[in-house]
Structures are given as structure tokens and as C-alpha cells.
């Protein structure tokens, strides 16, 4: 499984042509306590950069963008009852949605873990 990152602080783990998407630990720290998470419905087609989800926190509401194009296969239903999973486990149990990857070539535009670490170090 390969993990990539965006400059908008999303992560995407890719296993074959299936990807899991969430927000990074850096993002959840910046947002503060998460109070609500809207995840996309299965079957929704997303283009790269489309708004796919909304994360509400005590500080602000933040859009979450699709890192690549594809179709949503599953939203994380656990977030309806426990949105705080995004705070406690942002890069594991707090994932937002799973999707098919329509064009694996779009992954080349994303950062690997080392590049993302260097990126946030400059912020």
C-alpha cells in the first residue's frame, strides 16, 4: 500500500485501484476538535480537486478535496457517531471515504511522506 499527500493536507493510501482518503494529523491539529464530518455517498463520481467532504470543528468548517478522480465506494459510517475519530486517529480509523482510482497517472502529482514532511516544515 502506497500513501500520498496533497498540499491541502489530505492523505490517500492506494492498494491496487482502491484508495482510502482522509486528512492528515497536521490538518486535524489545525482544525481543533472535530464536531461533524460529512462524507460522500457511495457511487458519487469525483474529479481530482472536487469538494468531496466537509469537516466541521470548533474553529471552522473545512472542505476536503478528492486527491484523484474516481468513484466513491464507501463513506466511513463510523464518523456519524464518532467524528472525533478524525482527531484521535486521523490517518487510520478516522479515514473519510474509499474510492476507485480512475487514472493512476494522477498520483504522480502528489507528494510522498518525505516530501509532505518537508512541505509542512516550511509552513
Secondary structure, 3 states (H helix, E strand, C coil): CEEEECCCCEEEEEECCEEEEEECHHHHHHHCCEEEEECCCCCCEECCCCEEEEEEECCCEEEEECCCCEEEEEECCHHHHCCCHHHHCCCCCCCCEEEECCCHHHHHHCECHHHHHHHHHCC
